[in-house]
Amino acid sequence: MKKSMKMLAFYLLWCCSVLNGFSQSVNDIGKISLNVAVPTDIQGLELSQLQRLQNKIEQIVTTNGLATAGVNGKFSISPTFIILESNIVEGGMAKITVSKVEFSLVVKQIDSGVSFSTITRQISGSGKSASLAVTNAISKISTSDPQYKSFIETAKGKIIKYYESNCSTILTKSEGLMLTQDYAQSLALLMSVPAEVNCYASVQERSMLVYQALQNQKCARQIQLAKTQMASKKYSDVLDIIAQIDPSASCFAEAQGILNTIENKLTEVEKNEKAALVASYKDPASLDQIRQTAIKTIAVSYANETVKDKTPVDVSRDGPATTTTSTTSDKASSNKHRYFALLMGVETYADPEITSLNEPIKDAELLRKVLVDNYTFENENITFLKNPTFEEISVAFEMLSEKVEPGDFLLVFYAGHGYFDEKTNIGYWLPSDAQKKNKAKWFRNSSLVENIRAINSRHTLLIADACFSGGIFKTRAPFNNASPDIADMMKRPSRKAMTSGSLTTVPDKSVFMKYLLKSLTENQNQYLPSEDLFDEIRISMKNNSDTKPLYGEIQNSGDEGGIFVLIRRN
């Protein structure tokens, strides 16, 4: 991103990593869209002819003002193509094949299969072979034919009526998605409504509310990242990060305070950039346009991840093929409850005044193994940090905030030194670059909570085997005897933690880790709620250790009463 473009950065925060991959365009937002669905088992047609036919249909759609790739495809246009007859005739020096073809198009509502418009035309083509004759027949399909225009207009009118009768439902559903923090899907749903529909103004207003909620969610992560870069004296990076915060976001005032703090640390060029950034906030029309572009980009990005590219399937495959355009609903379903883990073990410290430990990395490795071998964690979704620095921990949380989606589960594990300052009532983790006499690289419990809150998972479970690890709790109930339905527990978001001790030191050779690993390994139940896991550990530690583990809700992190549930591999 060019420095002169900082004033646009707050919407690029979402979209800069996906624009190059779009098969759809933000320019199609507001248009009625038809997904072109060409059967791959049309008798007599080769793969290249199927592609040519698809191109013709796409031209018919776009010539008449519609889009062929919408953010929430509910309507399809598909052909039938019947070779009525092929005759060989004399053509001067060589024989020529003449083929007559019946070509039909139908627009349907995908979910119900209801037909909205149909048209049938007869065409013919000739060539030195039957295949070339059919290819030439396809080439003769006139995309500017007035009858195709009338066919599309009929479909368009019925699609507009469909949206107008469903506006209330769409707005209600988008609100529900916003409340569950599924902002991208909410925006994609809203942006599927065409501009011709009467409720389009209401849709635009709602989309702005959803976008603002998304920006508020990202605030804590961006502020924390800015503070991290400021502590490292990377002031130019701080400026870049602050530029990514929308002026309507809840943390905007704090962001401006950070800008003022680093004012004297900036170069003259950077000061000019800061001034331009501040000036851009005073242009409401420009900001509104940027936000609208951001909303469209987010919606298209979401659609791009849930719809496959429209390329014909090889007709030589076994079994009948249906269409060239298919959704990845099966993939989305399999990814509904992905399990991510961030495992951190700190045992070697750069500061010789901080005592080194012997077990944390080994404990983290053992935990990784049992999660992958026994539960539904995949290696590619596990981040394993050995002796991480302050910045490495911050970056790991930042990356997870981009990867983890609303249906996902996240387990965060930390083993290493912790500290609780009784004077300030602040708890810390000590990364490998922490200094005993300087808290700049100490990882605050409040920063931990902010990072957890910024990750949009369905459930997050923090497991900490560290001194003074109990300081993050809002509540400290040792266990819960309730046994609610597993499905119900997984519906409601949760942010829970279990720790090896409260505001007391814990030994390097961890009894907590011993029984955590034992309980995970010996469990034979398909579903293991975190509360049941903690209860097993608590009972074992009560009988074999003076250390009292804790379990509870993480303060101010977004817990809504759900429970993290581990799923055992079959």
For each residue, the residues with C-beta under 8 A, 3 or more apart:
1: 5 6 9 12 16 240
2: 5
3: 6 269 270 273
4: 273 276
5: 1 2 8 9
6: 1 3 9 239 240 243 273 276 277
7: 243 276 277 280
8: 5 11 12 290
9: 1 5 6 12 13 240 243 244
10: 13 215 243 244 245 246 247 290 294
11: 8 14 15 246 290 291 293 294 297
12: 1 8 9 15 16 244
13: 9 10 16 218 222 244
14: 11 214 294 297 298 301
15: 11 12 18 19 294 297 298 301
16: 1 12 13 19
17:
18: 15 21 22 297 301 304
19: 15 16 22 297
20:
21: 18 304
22: 18 19 25 300 301 304
23: 69 304 309 310
24: 28 69 70 71 300 303 304
25: 22 28 69 300
26: 29 293 296 297 300
27:
28: 24 25 31 33 67 69 70 300
29: 26 71 191 296 299 300
30: 191 194 195 200
31: 28 65 66 67 70 194 195
32: 66 67 70 75 156 159 160 194 196
33: 28 66 67 68 69 70 71 73 75 192
34: 61 66 67 68 70 73 75 76 77 107 155
35: 68 69 70 73 75 76 77 110 310 325
36: 54 57 58 61 68 76 77 78 310 324 325
37: 76 77 78 322 323 324 325
38: 42 50 53 54 57 78 79 312 323 324
39: 42 78 79 321 322 323
40: 47 50 312 313 314 315 321 322 323 324
41: 315 320 321
42: 38 39 45 50 79 80 81
43: 83
44: 83 134
45: 42 49 50 53 81 134 315
46: 49 50 131 315
47: 40 50 51 312 314 315
48: 51 52 135
49: 45 46 52 53 131 134 135 138
50: 38 40 42 45 46 47 53 54 312 315 324
51: 47 48 54 55 312
52: 48 49 55 56 135 138 139
53: 38 45 49 50 56 57 79 81 138
54: 36 38 50 51 57 58 310 312 324
55: 51 52 58 59
56: 52 53 59 60 138 141 143
57: 36 38 53 54 60 61 77 79 105
58: 36 54 55 61 62 68
59: 55 56 62 63 143
60: 56 57 63 64 105 141 143 148 152
61: 34 36 57 58 64 66 67 68 77 152
62: 58 59 65 66 67 68
63: 59 60 143 144 148
64: 60 61 148 149 152 153
65: 31 62 152
66: 31 32 33 34 61 62 152 156
67: 28 31 32 33 34 61 62 70
68: 33 34 35 36 58 61 62 310
69: 23 24 25 28 33 35 73 303 307 310
70: 24 28 31 32 33 34 35 67 73 74 192 303
71: 24 29 33 188 191 192 299 300 302 303
72: 188 189 191 192 303
73: 33 34 35 69 70 76 110 303 307 325 327
74: 70 109 110 111 162 192
75: 32 33 34 35 107 108 109 110 116 155 159
76: 34 35 36 37 73 107 108 110 323 325
77: 34 35 36 37 57 61 105 106 107 155
78: 36 37 38 39 105 106 108 323
79: 38 39 42 53 57 103 104 105 106
80: 42 102 103 104 106
81: 42 45 53 101 102 103 104
82: 101 102
83: 43 44 86 99 100 101 134
84: 100 101 102 122
85: 99 100
86: 83 97 98 99 100 130 133
87: 97 98 99
88: 95 96 97 98
89: 95 96 97 98
90: 95 96
91: 94 95 96 126
92:
93:
94: 91 128
95: 88 89 90 91
96: 88 89 90 91 126 127 128 133
97: 86 87 88 89 126 127 128 129 130 132 133
98: 86 87 88 89 124 125 126 133
99: 83 85 86 87 124 125 126 130 133 134 137
100: 83 84 85 86 122 123 124 137
101: 81 82 83 84 122 123 124 125 134 137
102: 80 81 82 84 120 121 122
103: 79 80 81 120 121 122 123 141
104: 79 80 81 118 119 120 121
105: 57 60 77 78 79 118 119 148 151
106: 77 78 79 80 115 117 118
107: 34 75 76 77 115 116 117 118 151 152 155
108: 75 76 78 113 114 115 116
109: 74 75 112 113 114 116 162
110: 35 73 74 75 76 113
111: 74
112: 109
113: 108 109 110
114: 108 109
115: 106 107 108 118
116: 75 107 108 109 154 155 158 159
117: 106 107 151 152 154 155 158
118: 104 105 106 107 115 151
119: 104 105 147 148 151
120: 102 103 104
121: 102 103 104 141 145 147
122: 84 100 101 102 103
123: 100 101 103 137 138 140 141
124: 98 99 100 101 137 140
125: 98 99 101 133 134 135 136 137 138 139 140
126: 91 96 97 98 99 133 136
127: 96 97 130 131 132 133 135 136
128: 94 96 97 132
129: 97 132 133
130: 86 97 99 127 133 134
131: 46 49 127 134 135
132: 97 127 128 129 135 136
133: 86 96 97 98 99 125 126 127 129 130 136 137
134: 44 45 49 83 99 101 125 130 131 137 138
135: 48 49 52 125 127 131 132 138 139
136: 125 126 127 132 133 139 140
137: 99 100 101 123 124 125 133 134 140
138: 49 52 53 56 123 125 134 135 141
139: 52 125 135 136
140: 123 124 125 136 137
141: 56 60 103 121 123 138
142: 145 148
143: 56 59 60 63 148
144: 63 148 149
145: 121 142 148 149
146: 149 150
147: 119 121 150 151
148: 60 63 64 105 119 142 143 144 145 151 152
149: 64 144 145 146 152 153
150: 146 147 153 154
151: 105 107 117 118 119 147 148 154 155
152: 60 61 64 65 66 107 117 148 149 155 156
153: 64 149 150 156 157
154: 116 117 150 151 157 158
155: 34 75 77 107 116 117 151 152 158 159
156: 32 66 152 153 159 160
157: 153 154 160 161
158: 116 117 154 155 161 162
159: 32 75 116 155 156 162 163 194
160: 32 156 157 163 164 194 196 197
161: 157 158 164 165
162: 74 109 158 159 165 166
163: 159 160 166 167 170 193 194 197 199
164: 160 161 167 197 198 199
165: 161 162
166: 162 163 169 170
167: 163 164 170 171 193 197 198 199 202 203
168: 171 172
169: 166 172 173
170: 163 166 167 173 174 189 190 192 193 199 203
171: 167 168 174 175 190 199 202 203 206
172: 168 169 175 176
173: 169 170 176 177 189
174: 170 171 177 178 186 187 189 190 206 210
175: 171 172 178 179 186 206
176: 172 173 179 180
177: 173 174 180 182 183 185 186 189 210
178: 174 175 181 182 183 186 209 210 213
179: 175 176
180: 176 177 406
181: 178 213 217 406 456 493
182: 177 178 185 186 406
183: 177 178 186 187 210 211 213 214 217 298
184: 187 188 298 299 301 302
185: 177 182 188 189 302
186: 174 175 177 178 182 183 189 190 210
187: 174 183 184 190 191 207 210 211 214 295 298 299 302
188: 71 72 184 185 191 192 298 299 302 303
189: 72 170 173 174 177 185 186 192
190: 170 171 174 186 187 193 203 206 207 210 299
191: 29 30 71 72 187 188 203 207 295 296 299 300
192: 33 70 71 72 74 170 188 189 299
193: 163 167 170 190 197 199 200 203
194: 30 31 32 159 160 163 197 200
195: 30 31 200
196: 32 160 200
197: 160 163 164 167 193 194 200 203
198: 164 167
199: 163 164 167 170 171 193 202 203
200: 30 193 194 195 196 197 203 204
201: 204 205
202: 167 171 199 205 206
203: 167 170 171 190 191 193 197 199 200 206 207
204: 200 201 207 208 292
205: 201 202 208 209
206: 171 174 175 190 202 203 209 210
207: 187 190 191 203 204 210 211 295
208: 204 205 211 212 291 295
209: 178 205 206 212 213
210: 174 177 178 183 186 187 190 206 207 213 214 295
211: 183 187 207 208 214 215 291 294 295 298
212: 208 209 215 216 246 248 249
213: 178 181 183 209 210 216 217
214: 14 183 187 210 211 217 218 298
215: 10 211 212 218 219 245 246 248 249
216: 212 213 219 249 250 251
217: 181 183 213 214 220 454 456
218: 13 214 215 221 222 245 249 401 454
219: 215 216 222 223 245 249 250 251
220: 217 223 224 251 450 451 453 454
221: 218 224 225 397 398 401 450 451 454
222: 13 218 219 225 226 241 242 244 245 251 255
223: 219 220 226 227 245 251 254 255 258 450
224: 220 221 227 228 394 397 447 450 451 454
225: 221 222 228 229 241 394 398
226: 222 223 229 230 238 241 242 255 258
227: 223 224 230 231 258
228: 224 225 231 232 390 391 394
229: 225 226 232 234 235 237 238 241
230: 226 227 233 234 235 238 258 261 262
231: 227 228 390 440 441
232: 228 229 391
233: 230 265
234: 229 230 237 238
235: 229 230 238 239 262 265 266 270
236: 239 240 266 267 270
237: 229 234 240 241
238: 226 229 230 234 235 241 242 258 259 262
239: 6 235 236 242 243 259 262 266 270 273 274 277
240: 1 6 9 236 237 243 244
241: 222 225 226 229 237 238 244 245
242: 222 226 238 239 245 255 256 258 259 277
243: 6 7 9 10 239 240 277
244: 9 10 12 13 222 240 241
245: 10 215 218 219 222 223 241 242 249 251 252 255
246: 10 11 212 215 249 252 291
247: 10 252 281 287
248: 212 215 252
249: 212 215 216 218 219 245 246 252 255
250: 216 219
251: 216 219 220 222 223 245 254 255
252: 245 246 247 248 249 255 256
253: 256 257
254: 223 251 257 258
255: 222 223 226 242 245 249 251 252 258 259
256: 242 252 253 259 260
257: 253 254 260 261
258: 223 226 227 230 238 242 254 255 261 262
259: 238 239 242 255 256 262 263 274 278
260: 256 257 263
261: 230 257 258
262: 230 235 238 239 258 259 265 266
263: 259 260 266 271 274
264:
265: 233 235 262
266: 235 236 239 262 263 270 271 274
267: 236 270 271
268: 271 272
269: 3 272 273
270: 3 235 236 239 266 267 273 274
271: 263 266 267 268 274 275
272: 268 269 275 276
273: 3 4 6 239 269 270 276 277
274: 239 259 263 266 270 271 277 278
275: 271 272 278 279
276: 4 6 7 272 273 279 280
277: 6 7 239 242 243 273 274 280 281
278: 259 274 275 281 282
279: 275 276 282 283
280: 7 276 277 283 286 287
281: 247 277 278 287
282: 278 279
283: 279 280 286 287
284: 287 288
285: 288 289
286: 280 283 289 290
287: 247 280 281 283 284 290 291
288: 284 285 291 292
289: 285 286 292 293
290: 8 10 11 286 287 293 294
291: 11 208 211 246 287 288 294 295
292: 204 288 289 295 296
293: 11 26 289 290 296 297
294: 10 11 14 15 211 290 291 297 298
295: 187 191 207 208 210 211 291 292 298 299
296: 26 29 191 292 293 299 300
297: 11 14 15 18 19 26 293 294 300 301
298: 14 15 183 184 187 188 211 214 294 295 301 302
299: 29 71 184 187 188 190 191 192 295 296 302 303
300: 22 24 25 26 28 29 71 191 296 297 303 304
301: 14 15 18 22 184 297 298 304 305
302: 71 184 185 187 188 298 299 305 306
303: 24 69 70 71 72 73 188 299 300 306 307
304: 18 21 22 23 24 300 301 307
305: 301 302
306: 302 303 327 328 329 332
307: 69 73 303 304 325 327 328
308: 325 326 327 328
309: 23
310: 23 35 36 54 68 69 324 325
311: 324
312: 38 40 47 50 51 54 315 324
313: 40 317 321 324
314: 40 47 317
315: 40 41 45 46 47 50 312 321
316:
317: 313 314 321
318:
319:
320: 41
321: 39 40 41 313 315 317
322: 37 39 40 326
323: 37 38 39 40 76 78 326
324: 36 37 38 40 50 54 310 311 312 313
325: 35 36 37 73 76 307 308 310
326: 308 322 323
327: 73 306 307 308
328: 306 307 308 331 332
329: 306 332 333
330: 333 334
331: 328 334 335
332: 306 328 329 335 336
333: 329 330 336
334: 330 331
335: 331 332 338 405 407
336: 332 333 407
337: 376 407 408 409 458 490 567
338: 335 378 381 405 407 408 409
339: 371 375 376 377 378 381 408 409 410 411 567
340: 377 381 382 383 400 403 404 408 409 410 411 457
341: 368 371 377 381 382 383 410 411 412 413
342: 382 383 385 396 397 400 410 411 412 413
343: 364 367 368 382 383 384 385 413
344: 364 385 388 393 396 412 413 414 415 416
345: 360 361 362 363 364 365 385 386 387 415 416
346: 349 357 360 387 388 414 415 416 417 429 430 431 432
347: 356 357 358 359 360 361 387 416
348: 356 387 432
349: 346 352 354 355 356 417 430 432 434
350: 432 433 435
351: 354 434 435 436
352: 349
353: 436 437
354: 349 351 417 430 434 436
355: 349 417
356: 347 348 349
357: 346 347 360 416 417 508
358: 347 362 508 509
359: 347 362 363 415 508 509 510 513
360: 345 346 347 357 363 364 415 416 465
361: 345 347 364 365 386 387 415
362: 345 358 359 365 366
363: 345 359 360 366 367 415 465 510 513 517
364: 343 344 345 360 361 367 368 384 386 413 415
365: 345 361 362 368 369 384
366: 362 363 369 370 513 517
367: 343 363 364 370 371 413 513 516 517 520
368: 341 343 364 365 371 372 382 384
369: 365 366 372 373
370: 366 367 373 374 375 517 520 521
371: 339 341 367 368 374 375 377 382 411 520
372: 368 369 375 377 378 379 382
373: 369 370 569
374: 370 371 520 521 523 568 569
375: 339 370 371 372 520 528 566 567 568 569
376: 337 339 566 567 568 569
377: 339 340 341 371 372 381 382 411
378: 338 339 372 381 382
379: 372 382
380:
381: 338 339 340 341 377 378
382: 340 341 342 343 368 371 372 377 378 379
383: 340 341 342 343 396 399 400
384: 343 364 365 368
385: 342 343 344 345 388 392 393 396
386: 345 361 364
387: 345 346 347 348 361 432
388: 344 346 385 392 393 396 431 432
389: 392 393 431 432 433 441
390: 228 231 393 394 431 433 434 441 442 443
391: 228 232 394 395
392: 385 388 389 395 396 431
393: 344 385 388 389 390 396 397 429 431 443
394: 224 225 228 390 391 397 398 451
395: 391 392 398 399
396: 342 344 383 385 388 392 393 399 400
397: 221 224 342 393 394 400 401 451 454 455
398: 221 225 394 395 401 402
399: 383 395 396 402 403
400: 340 342 383 396 397 403 404 410 455
401: 218 221 397 398 404 451 454 455 456
402: 398 399
403: 340 399 400
404: 340 400 401 408 410 455 456 457
405: 335 338 408 456 457
406: 180 181 182 456 457 458
407: 335 336 337 338 458
408: 337 338 339 340 404 405 457 458
409: 337 338 339 340 457 458 459 460 461 564 565
410: 339 340 341 342 400 404 455 457 459 460 461
411: 339 340 341 342 371 377 460 461 463 564
412: 341 342 344 452 460 461 462 463
413: 341 342 343 344 364 367 462 463 464 465
414: 344 346 429 462 463 464 465 466 469
415: 344 345 346 359 360 361 363 364 464 465 466 510 513
416: 344 345 346 347 357 360 429 430 431 466
417: 346 349 354 355 357 429 430 434 466 467
418: 427 428 429 430 464 466 467 468 469
419: 427 428 430 442 467 468
420: 426 427 428 467 468 471 503
421: 424 425 426 427 428
422: 425
423:
424: 421
425: 421 422
426: 420 421 444 445 446 471
427: 418 419 420 421 444 445 468 469 471 472
428: 418 419 420 421 439 442 443 444 445 468
429: 346 393 414 416 417 418 442 443 445 448 464 466
430: 346 349 354 416 417 418 419 434 442 443
431: 346 388 389 390 392 393 416 434 441 442 443
432: 346 348 349 350 387 388 389
433: 350 389 390 441
434: 349 351 354 390 417 430 431 441 442
435: 350 351 438 440 441
436: 351 353 354
437: 353
438: 435 441
439: 428 442
440: 231 435
441: 231 389 390 431 433 434 435 438
442: 390 419 428 429 430 431 434 439
443: 390 393 428 429 430 431 447 448
444: 426 427 428 447 448
445: 426 427 428 429 448 449 471 472
446: 426 449 450
447: 224 443 444 450 451
448: 429 443 444 445 451 452 462 472
449: 445 446 452 453 472 554 555 556 557
450: 220 221 223 224 446 447 453 454
451: 220 221 224 394 397 401 447 448 454 455
452: 412 448 449 455 460 462 495 554 557
453: 220 449 450 495 556 557 558
454: 217 218 220 221 224 397 401 450 451
455: 397 400 401 404 410 451 452 460
456: 181 217 401 404 405 406
457: 340 404 405 406 408 409 410 460 493
458: 337 406 407 408 409 490 493 494 562
459: 409 410 490 493 494 495 496 562 563 564 565
460: 409 410 411 412 452 455 457 494 495 496 554 557 564
461: 409 410 411 412 494 496 497 498 530 564
462: 412 413 414 448 452 472 495 496 497 498 499 554
463: 411 412 413 414 497 498 499 516
464: 413 414 415 418 429 469 472 497 498 499 500
465: 360 363 413 414 415 469 499 500 506 510 512 513 516
466: 414 415 416 417 418 429 469 499 500 506
467: 417 418 419 420 501 504 505 506
468: 418 419 420 427 428 471 501 502 503 504 505
469: 414 418 427 464 465 466 472 499 500 501 502 506 550
470: 473 476 499 501 502 503 550
471: 420 426 427 445 468 502 503
472: 427 445 448 449 462 464 469 497 499 554 555
473: 470 476 497 550 552 553 554 555
474: 552 553 554 555 556 559
475: 552 553
476: 470 473 502 550 551 552
477: 480 551 552
478: 538 548 549 550 551
479: 531 534 535 538 551
480: 477 531
481:
482: 531
483:
484: 488 489 563
485: 488 489
486: 489 490 527 529 565
487: 490 491
488: 484 485 491 492
489: 484 485 486 492 529 562 563 565
490: 337 458 459 486 487 562 563 565
491: 487 488 562
492: 488 489 560 561 562
493: 181 457 458 459 558 559 560 562
494: 458 459 460 461 553 559 560 561 562 563 564
495: 452 453 459 460 462 553 554 557 558 559
496: 459 460 461 462 530 551 552 553 554 559 563 564
497: 461 462 463 464 472 473 550 551 552 553 554
498: 461 462 463 464 530 533 534 537 549 550 551
499: 462 463 464 465 466 469 470 472 502 512 549 550 551
500: 464 465 466 469 506 510 511 512 513 547 549
501: 467 468 469 470 504 505 506 512 547 548 549 550
502: 468 469 470 471 476 499 548 550
503: 420 468 470 471
504: 467 468 501 547
505: 467 468 501
506: 465 466 467 469 500 501 510 512 547
507: 510 511 547
508: 357 358 359
509: 358 359
510: 359 363 415 465 500 506 507 513 514
511: 500 507 514 515 541 544 545 547
512: 465 499 500 501 506 515 516 537 541 545 547 549
513: 359 363 366 367 415 465 500 510 516 517
514: 510 511 517 518
515: 511 512 518 519 536 537 540 541 544
516: 367 463 465 512 513 519 520 533 537
517: 363 366 367 370 513 514 520 521
518: 514 515 521 522 540
519: 515 516 522 523 533 536 537 540
520: 367 370 371 374 375 516 517 523 528 533 566
521: 370 374 517 518
522: 518 519
523: 374 519 520 528 533 568
524: 568
525: 528 568
526: 567 568 570
527: 486 565 566 567 568
528: 375 520 523 525 532 533 565 566 567 568
529: 486 489 532 533 563 564 565 566
530: 461 496 498 533 534 551 563 564 565 566
531: 479 480 482 534 535 551 563
532: 528 529 535 536
533: 498 516 519 520 523 528 529 530 536 537 566
534: 479 498 530 531 537 538 549 551
535: 479 531 532 538 539
536: 515 519 532 533 539 540
537: 498 512 515 516 519 533 534 540 541 549
538: 478 479 534 535 541 542 549 551
539: 535 536 542 543
540: 515 518 519 536 537 543 544
541: 511 512 515 537 538 544 545 547 548 549
542: 538 539 545 548
543: 539 540
544: 511 515 540 541
545: 511 512 541 542
546:
547: 500 501 504 506 507 511 512 541
548: 478 501 502 541 542
549: 478 498 499 500 501 512 534 537 538 541
550: 469 470 473 476 478 497 498 499 501 502
551: 476 477 478 479 496 497 498 499 530 531 534 538
552: 473 474 475 476 477 496 497
553: 473 474 475 494 495 496 497 557 559
554: 449 452 460 462 472 473 474 495 496 497 557 559
555: 449 472 473 474
556: 449 453 474
557: 449 452 453 460 495 553 554
558: 453 493 495
559: 474 493 494 495 496 553 554 562
560: 492 493 494
561: 492 494
562: 458 459 489 490 491 492 493 494 559
563: 459 484 489 490 494 496 529 530 531
564: 409 411 459 460 461 494 496 529 530
565: 409 459 486 489 490 527 528 529 530
566: 375 376 520 527 528 529 530 533
567: 337 339 375 376 526 527 528
568: 374 375 376 523 524 525 526 527 528
569: 373 374 375 376
570: 526
